[in-house]
Amino acid sequence: MWWGRYGEAGRHPDLPGVSGRKIVLRIPKRFSRFEKVLARLFKAPREVRRPLDEKNSMLWELANGQRTFEEICDHMNDVFQEEIAPVVDRTASGIDALKRRNLMTNLSTVFADKWDIRPGHTPKHQELGDLMDGMKIDVTPLDGDGSFTEEVQVVQPDDQSD
């Protein structure tokens, strides 16, 4: 998913890859043949830009494949306190909303860099035009964007050969 940051930094935990800035997602539109003709005729945009609010932006940055659900809830609670109570329900609801829109997935194992999760990266299966930056979207990666940080320890199972 193509994403970037914009705006000023707000409240946020001091963690790698977490800026406290708002997130915007760029999602290509899928047109039928008839819709393509109409889109060309009316010069419709070929993508949807979905800006996330403060809490969902924080959730997006925290849910980078390096943190467990419990860790994400702890960080969300530390930052937003009563605004997000009950934190487990509200965080789960936010993740479910992103999953329903095919913007996020849950992993049962540690993320192993199967795809590029850095800001400004267009996945292979998507086509996006040039970024006409009226919003001043920042795609500069931060430490912790798309790479494992020292706080994450990947435990490899022992090779038990007989």
Secondary structure, 3 states (H helix, E strand, C coil): CEEEEECCCCCCCCCCCCCCCEEEEEEECCCCHHHHHHHHHHCCCCEEEEECCHHHHHHHHHCCCCCCHHHHHHHHHHHHHHHHCCHHHHHHHHHHHHHHCCCCCCCCCCCCCCCCCCCCCCCCCCCCCCCCCCCCCECCCCCCCCCCCCCCCCCCCCCCCC
